[in-house]
């Protein structure tokens, strides 16, 4: 795999085509990252500098160099290690500057906080070259949320996690283009669609190894959300329904959600409290995931038959079968060749299934 290097002015300055090893990880909800390990040289050290960009020859995704190590070793030879995150991390440089109320379509809300804090904002806060791409997600999902001071990237990630959206920042025509999307359902469990199935199993000899994880240590399904006020006068709402041994409660302090002394209606304020509870419960669901190394050269090829964010069927030799979303893809190149290791997170039909 070749990697193109760009300087901070987005001018291509060289090519790395012989790394000892390389890792490239893309994620559906969060920022991805990369790592290049190569023999040290003055040329390489001069090329790979902090803040420069690394681009794969086959993708529109770039990573920003954030960490550099030069390791001197008299026996093994000197090596250079560089790593960094993809272009999503540009949003990590901004916060939600003003109190912002999000209401209505989820993708519109995501576009709003990015525009107001990194594009259509004070000149000093504009991220040069950052633009919003076309809308991709059909309307239907709605949000009620108030947010102030949160890191912009974390705010986008939290909303995407809650509503099971994916997002990316692509380098196209010299610009950093932000897009949101939803993966395609290619599982046995799809309804209302006729997409070709993608199934990873030992029976099909395309699931080379797997690890199945189920952990409910942090599981909660009912949230008591408390907002403005003191003592018994605090405004509260409950999110979730369960009883007996099936009920797992949590408390959410949402005092930072403000009605602005009556400027926000009671209905809208309570909807914002409810939305905070939904978001916190989403982070406390049963942790169930498949991690596995798949055969990416025969039956199904990532980037052709399925993509990051798609829902596929995964079955191990013990009969555990799940419809699972591909939330992460780790690709590596070294002396042993190429491997692709996806992470599958069990898909429950969306992040608000308990409503």
Buried (B, 14 or more C-beta within 10 A) or exposed (E): BEBBBBBEEBEEBBEBEEBBBBBBBBBBBBBBBBBBBBEBEEEBBEBBBEEBBBBBEEEEBBBBBEEBEEEEEEEEEEBBBBBBBBBBBBBBEBBBBEEBBBBEBBBBBBBBBBBBBBBEBEEEBBBEBBBBBEEEBEEEBBBBBBBBEBBBBBBBBBBBBBBBBBBBBBBEEEBBBBBBBBBBBBBEEBEEEEEEEBBBBBEEEBBBEBEBEEEEEEEBBBBBBBBBEEEEEBBBBEBBEEEEEEEBEBEBEBEBBBBEEEEBEEEBBBBBBBBBBBBBBBEBBEBBBBBBBBBBEEBBEBEEBBBBBBBBBBBBEEEEBBBBBBBBBBBBBEEEEEBBBBBBBBBBEEBBEBE
